[in-house]
Amino acid sequence: MPELQAKASYTLTILNDAPNRSGASSFVDFLLSAQGRALLKQHGVDIIKPAVTGNVQAMPPSVQIVIDAANQ
């Protein structure tokens, strides 16, 4: 029986009214950092270049930095 290869796409967001916006921002920063992406890849999650949608001006500056680094 051939091995089943399931594909899934995941999105990541920080809610406008997140109760811990700072913590959410730190979590996104980590996931998109080189260390976070390496950890995800180690566990079988392929990372594509992040695409930003919605209100880009509302994005925390730290998140913009890791997205810019991930897209290089």
C-alpha positions in Angstrom: 0.0 0.0 0.0 1.5 3.4 -1.0 2.3 5.7 1.9 -0.4 8.4 2.3 1.0 11.9 2.0 -1.5 14.4 3.4 -0.8 18.1 2.6 -2.2 20.9 4.7 -1.8 24.6 4.8 -1.8 26.6 8.0 -2.1 30.3 8.7 -0.9 32.4 11.5 -2.5 35.5 12.8 -2.5 37.9 15.8 -6.1 38.8 16.6 -6.9 42.5 16.8 -8.4 42.0 20.3 -5.9 39.3 21.5 -5.9 39.2 25.3 -2.1 38.9 25.3 -1.0 40.7 22.1 2.6 40.9 23.3 2.7 37.1 23.9 1.1 36.5 20.5 3.6 38.7 18.8 6.5 36.9 20.6 5.1 33.5 19.5 4.8 34.6 15.9 8.4 36.1 16.1 9.6 32.7 17.3 7.8 30.6 14.7 9.1 32.7 11.9 12.6 33.0 13.3 15.4 30.8 11.9 15.3 28.7 15.1 11.5 28.3 14.9 11.5 27.4 11.2 14.3 24.9 11.8 12.3 23.3 14.6 9.1 23.1 12.4 11.1 21.6 9.5 12.7 19.1 11.9 9.1 17.9 12.7 8.0 17.7 9.1 6.4 21.1 8.5 7.7 22.8 5.4 7.7 26.5 5.6 6.9 28.7 2.6 7.6 32.3 2.3 5.2 34.2 4.5 2.6 36.3 2.8 1.0 39.2 4.6 -2.7 40.0 4.2 -5.0 42.4 6.0 -3.9 45.6 7.7 -0.1 45.6 7.3 0.2 48.8 9.3 -1.3 47.0 12.4 1.5 44.3 12.3 3.9 44.6 15.2 7.3 45.8 14.0 9.0 42.7 15.4 6.8 40.5 13.3 7.6 42.6 10.2 11.3 42.0 10.9 11.1 38.2 11.0 8.8 38.1 8.0 11.3 40.2 6.0 14.2 37.9 7.1 12.1 34.8 6.2 11.4 36.2 2.8 15.1 36.7 1.9 
